[in-house]
Amino acid sequence: MRGLPVADRSPAPDLARGAALLLIAVANAHTFVTHRGIGVRGYPRDLTGADAVVAAVQLTLVDGRAYPLFALLFGFGIASLAARRTAPGEPAGDAVLALVRRRGGALLAIGAAHAILLWHGDFVAAYGLIAVLLAGLLARGSTTALVTTAAGTITLLVGLYAPVALTDTPQASASPSLVTPDVLAAATDRFGEWLFGNLLLSAIGLTGAAAIGVLLARAGWLADPVRHRGALLRLAVAGITAGVLGGLPLALVAAGVWAPPTGTALLLGPLHALTGYAAGAGYAALAGLVAARWVRRGGPGSVGRSLVDTGRRSLSAYLAQSVAFVALFPAWTLGLGAGLPVWAATLCGAGVWLVTVLVATWSARTGGRGPAETLLRLLTYGRRPSPRPSIEA
């Protein structure tokens, strides 16, 4: 059982992954800002000037929108992997489910190492947990089961976001591991933050988007974007519009423009979270539209190709972001996150993403695969040689 050869892949999912990594970098960077109090969605309290503008833009377009997009692409990838190893019209067999679970176990191990060594906010382990526990659903679940799972898990997560707009505390950070100067103490804190505060919550929140990704894979919209251009256009417009309209109220609260009454404020967090799923689907559809245009033009330009190359090495690029952020921001390294402006953290995040794009482009030109992808492949398939260069979906 081998991955799909690179030449045979639709570029839309990889383009979406490459671009989504910018959103991930920007969304994560502000969480490393410390000693400024904690406000809406982990942004500092009492934002003013450029910080208020940047936070408002991120809460409207990025925050709570990037992770659903990546989870959708994860579900798409698992469904595509299963479909390539299953005869048309037949359900995925036990060997396919075992493969999905092995891949999930590998992701769980990589994510756990990432969380313990670098950053408690890891979501790779959550993907692994989903794949291990829900392999049957992702590989051969019925449409009804997928829709029910998506609706149930999204509803549960959305309800947990009710108090978000009311967050206002003078704490240095919501994550003690970022403000602890001792390396070992920070690692201990980080393990607890990940295991007891992030892993299960992330798995619940990402399951719904992963189920939606499976449905998109079965519909063939991203695999054949030219044929489904009309559907992709409708999804892109509806999803991104919903994301903007649903994110704007919380953005206004974070920027200090609006102070709603408590009853209204309790609705803003759930609204922001719910429309984040719509925005994620809309962004994926937008990538499909761009890929469809490439087909008509005869291929992507240099920027598009670099984004696709980055998407094909998304796990390595994601982990590299954490390496860079951890080297700069926590108290147990350089400690630059203390009092850092949000706009500066955002620029840093964008800069780190740009470096990963340049490295991925160089790697593609030299025929290399990302180191994390190589490890994932080794843990999933073992050391058997592959007859053709390929990168797993």
Disulfide bonds with the S-S distance in Angstrom:
none
